Amino acid sequence: MDHYLEIRVLPDPEFTEEMLMAALFAKLHRALGERGKGDIGISFPLHGIKPGPLLRLHGTGPALHELEALSWRKGLSDYCACSAVCHLPAITHWRCVSRVQVKSSPERLLRRSVKKGWITEAQAQEKALTMEAEQTDLPWINVKSLSNQQPFRVFIRHGHLLSAPVKGTFTSYGFSSSATIPWF
């Protein structure tokens, strides 16, 4: 990874920052899935309780130019500002940016397990007595499933700073459980 691209969600009187970032993230997810190469990672450099208004894409120059050629931000040009594809500055730190799936609804998980035939209804009722919902303070983005249109949250973990990069591939969300992105 020797290049990056930054996209900043602009303030808007009609839409919240979270709504615009969710729309941008959904379009990016579809574009990365269409490319299917796993060579572009993402980060949210201004993250806090929410991901923040800045999305940074990391990759090689050709990979980022190829993504941009897809015109994947169509319809959002009035709501965000995009930098050119730039060379990385001097980097001394890297970090893993990954998706965390939180089991926030034990009842839903147990219903799904019964429906799939993994456990019986009686086993589900027994497990329901001891299961607790997980909670997290990680930043998240609301997205909608492309397959069933159900909304869900994508929780984002920016891992510890590392002194050396780790190579690997990225998902269609731009996350990886092992590969790092440059942090600056």
KAJO-V118659 format. One record per residue. RES is the residue in one letter. SS is DSSP state (H for helix, E for strand, - for the rest). PHI is phi in radians with two decimals (999 if undefined). Layout:
# KAJO-V118659
res->RES ss->SS phi->PHI
res->RES ss->SS phi->PHI
This chain:
# KAJO-V118659
res->M ss->- phi->999
res->D ss->- phi->-2.23
res->H ss->E phi->-2.37
res->Y ss->E phi->-2.61
res->L ss->E phi->-2.54
res->E ss->E phi->-2.01
res->I ss->E phi->-2.21
res->R ss->E phi->-1.93
res->V ss->E phi->-1.32
res->L ss->- phi->-1.56
res->P ss->- phi->-1.07
res->D ss->- phi->-2.49
res->P ss->- phi->-1.26
res->E ss->- phi->-1.70
res->F ss->- phi->-2.19
res->T ss->- phi->-1.33
res->E ss->H phi->-0.99
res->E ss->H phi->-1.11
res->M ss->H phi->-1.14
res->L ss->H phi->-1.21
res->M ss->H phi->-1.14
res->A ss->H phi->-1.10
res->A ss->H phi->-1.14
res->L ss->H phi->-1.09
res->F ss->H phi->-1.09
res->A ss->H phi->-1.12
res->K ss->H phi->-1.15
res->L ss->H phi->-1.11
res->H ss->H phi->-1.00
res->R ss->H phi->-1.14
res->A ss->H phi->-1.17
res->L ss->H phi->-1.14
res->G ss->H phi->-1.14
res->E ss->H phi->-1.11
res->R ss->H phi->-1.17
res->G ss->- phi->1.10
res->K ss->- phi->-1.80
res->G ss->- phi->1.13
res->D ss->- phi->-1.94
res->I ss->- phi->-2.19
res->G ss->E phi->-1.91
res->I ss->E phi->-2.26
res->S ss->E phi->-2.65
res->F ss->- phi->-2.14
res->P ss->- phi->-1.06
res->L ss->- phi->-1.85
res->H ss->- phi->-1.16
res->G ss->- phi->-2.65
res->I ss->- phi->-1.18
res->K ss->- phi->-1.96
res->P ss->- phi->-1.09
res->G ss->- phi->1.64
res->P ss->- phi->-1.52
res->L ss->E phi->-2.04
res->L ss->E phi->-1.97
res->R ss->E phi->-1.99
res->L ss->E phi->-1.81
res->H ss->E phi->-2.14
res->G ss->E phi->3.10
res->T ss->- phi->-1.44
res->G ss->H phi->-0.99
res->P ss->H phi->-1.06
res->A ss->H phi->-1.13
res->L ss->H phi->-1.20
res->H ss->H phi->-1.15
res->E ss->H phi->-1.11
res->L ss->H phi->-1.09
res->E ss->H phi->-1.11
res->A ss->- phi->-1.15
res->L ss->- phi->-1.34
res->S ss->- phi->0.88
res->W ss->- phi->-1.24
res->R ss->- phi->-1.55
res->K ss->- phi->-0.89
res->G ss->- phi->1.63
res->L ss->- phi->-1.97
res->S ss->- phi->-1.09
res->D ss->- phi->-1.37
res->Y ss->- phi->-1.94
res->C ss->E phi->-2.59
res->A ss->E phi->-2.03
res->C ss->E phi->-2.08
res->S ss->- phi->-1.41
res->A ss->- phi->-1.32
res->V ss->- phi->-1.26
res->C ss->E phi->-2.10
res->H ss->E phi->-1.23
res->L ss->- phi->-1.17
res->P ss->- phi->-1.28
res->A ss->- phi->-1.09
res->I ss->- phi->-1.97
res->T ss->- phi->-2.13
res->H ss->E phi->-2.36
res->W ss->E phi->-2.34
res->R ss->E phi->-2.67
res->C ss->- phi->-1.59
res->V ss->E phi->-2.00
res->S ss->E phi->-2.29
res->R ss->E phi->-1.58
res->V ss->E phi->-2.06
res->Q ss->- phi->-1.72
res->V ss->- phi->-1.67
res->K ss->- phi->-1.47
res->S ss->- phi->-1.48
res->S ss->- phi->-2.34
res->P ss->H phi->-1.00
res->E ss->H phi->-1.08
res->R ss->H phi->-1.13
res->L ss->H phi->-1.11
res->L ss->H phi->-1.20
res->R ss->H phi->-1.05
res->R ss->H phi->-1.13
res->S ss->H phi->-1.10
res->V ss->H phi->-1.18
res->K ss->H phi->-1.06
res->K ss->H phi->-1.36
res->G ss->- phi->1.48
res->W ss->- phi->-1.32
res->I ss->- phi->-2.44
res->T ss->- phi->-1.53
res->E ss->H phi->-1.05
res->A ss->H phi->-1.13
res->Q ss->H phi->-1.12
res->A ss->H phi->-1.11
res->Q ss->H phi->-1.12
res->E ss->H phi->-1.17
res->K ss->H phi->-1.16
res->A ss->H phi->-1.05
res->L ss->- phi->-1.22
res->T ss->- phi->-1.92
res->M ss->- phi->-1.41
res->E ss->- phi->-2.14
res->A ss->- phi->-1.21
res->E ss->- phi->-1.47
res->Q ss->- phi->-2.25
res->T ss->- phi->-2.56
res->D ss->- phi->-1.88
res->L ss->- phi->-1.21
res->P ss->E phi->-1.15
res->W ss->E phi->-2.55
res->I ss->E phi->-2.20
res->N ss->E phi->-1.38
res->V ss->E phi->-2.29
res->K ss->E phi->-2.09
res->S ss->- phi->-1.06
res->L ss->- phi->-1.26
res->S ss->- phi->-1.46
res->N ss->- phi->-2.15
res->Q ss->- phi->1.12
res->Q ss->- phi->-1.41
res->P ss->E phi->-1.33
res->F ss->E phi->-2.69
res->R ss->E phi->-1.81
res->V ss->E phi->-1.82
res->F ss->E phi->-1.52
res->I ss->E phi->-2.10
res->R ss->E phi->-1.94
res->H ss->E phi->-1.65
res->G ss->- phi->-1.20
res->H ss->- phi->-1.14
res->L ss->- phi->-1.22
res->L ss->E phi->-2.08
res->S ss->- phi->-1.62
res->A ss->- phi->-2.49
res->P ss->- phi->-1.30
res->V ss->- phi->-2.14
res->K ss->- phi->-1.38
res->G ss->- phi->2.91
res->T ss->- phi->-1.96
res->F ss->- phi->-2.06
res->T ss->- phi->-1.33
res->S ss->- phi->-1.25
res->Y ss->- phi->-1.62
res->G ss->- phi->1.55
res->F ss->- phi->-1.80
res->S ss->- phi->-2.63
res->S ss->- phi->-1.48
res->S ss->- phi->-2.37
res->A ss->- phi->-1.23
res->T ss->- phi->-1.87
res->I ss->E phi->-2.07
res->P ss->E phi->-1.18
res->W ss->E phi->-1.99
res->F ss->- phi->-2.60
